[in-house]
Amino acid sequence: MSLYNRQNQNIARGQTYQQEERVSTTLSTFVSQTYQLFAASLLAATVGAFIGLEMVEAIRSWYWGLVIVEIVALVGLMFLKDKPGINLALLFAFTFLTGLTLTPLLSHVLGMPSGASAVVSAFLMTTIIFGVMSVYAMKTSRDLASWGKVLFISVIVILIGSVVNIFLGSPMLQVGIAAIATLIFSLYIAFDTQMLLRGAFSSPVEAAIALYLDVLNIFISLLQLFGILGSSNE
């Protein structure tokens, strides 16, 4: 009887190990697909930015129309993130549009005496932040899920502050908003990375766009900081 029980226990352990192995393999594939889509999204945005720099005046004229289309693409992506084919089309349409709408800010920074250096610095700092926060999320034993509500509320506050400053036009307020946004979205990278590793996203597209938005907002915030501070030194 004891032999029979041991055999059953060994079979159960084997089945559990196989199930864990399948789950691990599935998650590994999910994570790999996410980072592939994230990289492709960055490429689409880069193409959009290069095209936009060739037609900056036209982009400025169409800016708010492009922003509206960009928002529509993002909302559509959130609703259709699990629909094969159309989710990818919306992902790359959205990221391409973000590259286009980024060009007025890029053009402004590049027009400064040390503009090219500022853009490169913003890019390198964004890359470093992404790497550091991603490694932190992978290595820490701390549960970052509790950050979710605080980070979301912080983003709402940043959006409200940004809208208010459209009317105020205060460079110092914008510096504060950009600095806080850099911090908040840096923390969001760690949060989203840990959620990705825990399988909290329903599709690689959803996970990729979350990471992309984190990186995009950090890059924009750093460009704003360099642009405002650079202008004040001219």
N, C-alpha and C positions, 0 to 999 in steps of 0.2 A: 504493500500500500504506500509506504514511504517513497519507494522507487518511482511509483506511478505519480506521486505528488511532485517529486523532483523533476520528472520529465515534463509535467505540465508547466511547472515554474520556468524551466528552461525554454519551453516553447513560447510562453508568455513574454519572457524577457527578449527573445529573438524577434517576436512580432513588434514589441515596443521599440526596439532598436531600429527595426526597418521603418516603422512609422516616423520616428524622429529623424532618420536619415532622409526620408522622402520630404518631410517638412523643411529640413535644412537645405536640401537641394532646390526646392521650390522657392524658398526665400532668397537663396543665392542668385537664382535666375532672375527673380523679380528685381533685386538690387542692381544687378548687372544691366538689365534693360532700362532701369531708371536712369542710371548714370550715362548710358548711351544716348538716351533721349535728352537728357540735360545738356550733354555736349553738343548734340545736334541743334538744340534750341539756342545755345550760345552762338553757334555758327550762323543760324538764320538771322539772329539779331545783328551780328557783325555785318552780314551782307546788307541788311536793311540800313544800317548806319552808313556804310560806304556809299550806297546808292543815294541816301539822303543828303550826304555831304556834297554831292554833285548838283543838288537842286534845293539848296537850303531856303532860298527865298520862296519857292513854291511850297515847301513844307511849312514855312511860317504862315503863309496865306491859308493853307488848308489845316493848320495845326489842330484846332478844336474839333473839326470834322473827323480827322484821323484818330484823335483821342476817343471820340464817341465810338467809332468803328472798333477800336482796340478794346474798349470796355465791353462792347457787344460780343466780340470774339472770346473774351475771357469768360463772360457769363455763360455763353453757349458751351464753352469747353467744360465748365464746372457741371453743367447739366448732362453733357454727352461724353463725359470722361471715360465711360466704360463701353462706348460704342466703337468697335474697331473701324478704322479707316477715317471716319469723320473726326474722331478725336485727334488723330495725328494732323489732319488738315487744319483743324482749328488751332492746335498747338503751334504749328509752324507759321500760320497766318498771324497769330497773336504775337509771337516772338519777333517776327519780321517787322510788324507794325511798331513794336516797342523800339526797335532799332531806328526806324524812320523818325518817330517822335522824339528820340533822344538827340537828333542832329542839331536842333537849335542851340541846346546847351553845349554840345560838343563844339559847335562852330564858335560859340562865344569864348569858350575856354581856349580853344586852339588859336583864337585871334589875339590872345594876350602875348606879351613878349616871351614868356617861358611856358606857353600853352601846351606845346607838345610834351614837354617834360611833366607838366601837371597831369595830363591824360595818362601818360605811362605810369606815373606814381600812383594815380587812383586805381589803375588796373592792377598793378603789383600789390598794392595794399588790399584790394578786394580779394585777390588770389590767396594772399597770406592769411587773411581773416577766414576765408572759406576753409583752407587747409587746417588751420589751428582748431577752429570750432568743430569741424568734422571729426578730427582725431579725438578731441575732448569727448564728443558724444559717443564715440566708439569705445573709449577707454574707461569712462567714468562709471562707477557703480551707482551713482545718484540717479534717482527717478526724476526725469525732467518733465513728466506729464503735467505736474502741478504748475508749470510755467505757462501753460496754454492760455488760460483766461487772462492772466496779467499781461502777457504779450499782446493778445488781441485787443484789450482795452487800451494799451499803449499806442497801438497802431491807429485806433479810432481818434485818440487825442492828437496824434501827429497829423492825421488828415484834417481835423478841425482847425488846428493851428495853421496848416498850410493854406486852407481856404481863407481864413481870416487875414493871413498875410498877403494874399492876392490883392486885397483892398488897402491894407496898410502900407505894403511895399517897404517893410523895414529890413534892411540887410542884417542887422544884429539879431533880429528875431529869426530870420532864415538860417543864420549860422547856428543858433541854438537848436532849431528844428532838425537841421541836417546832422548835427552832432548826436542828438538823441536818437534819430532814425538809424544812424550807423550802429549805435550800440544795440538798439532793439532788434534790428534785423541780423546782427551778428549772433545774438542769443537765439534768434529764430532758426538759424542754420543748425545749431546744436539740437534744438528741439525737434526740428523736422527730420534731421538725420537719425535721431534716436527713434522717432516714430516710424521711420522707414525700416530700420533694423528690427523693429518689433512687429512689422507687418500691419501697421495701422492704416495704410493707404489702400484703397480699393483697386487701383491700377497703377502701373508704372508711369502713365501719363500724368495722373494726379500728383504723384510724388515728384516727378520731374519739374512740373510747373511750380510746385511749392518751393523747391530749391532754387529754381530760376528767379522767381520773384524776390527771394531773399538776396541773391547776388545782385540782381538788377538795382534794387533799392539801395544797397550799400554803395554800388558804383555811382549811382546818381547823386547820393548824398555827399560822397567824397568829391565829385566833380563840382557840386554846388559850393562846398567849402573852399576848394582851391580857386574856383571862379570868383567868389565874393572876396576872399582874402587877397587874391592876386589883384583884383580891381582896386582894392583899397590901398595897395602899395604902389600903384602906378602914379 
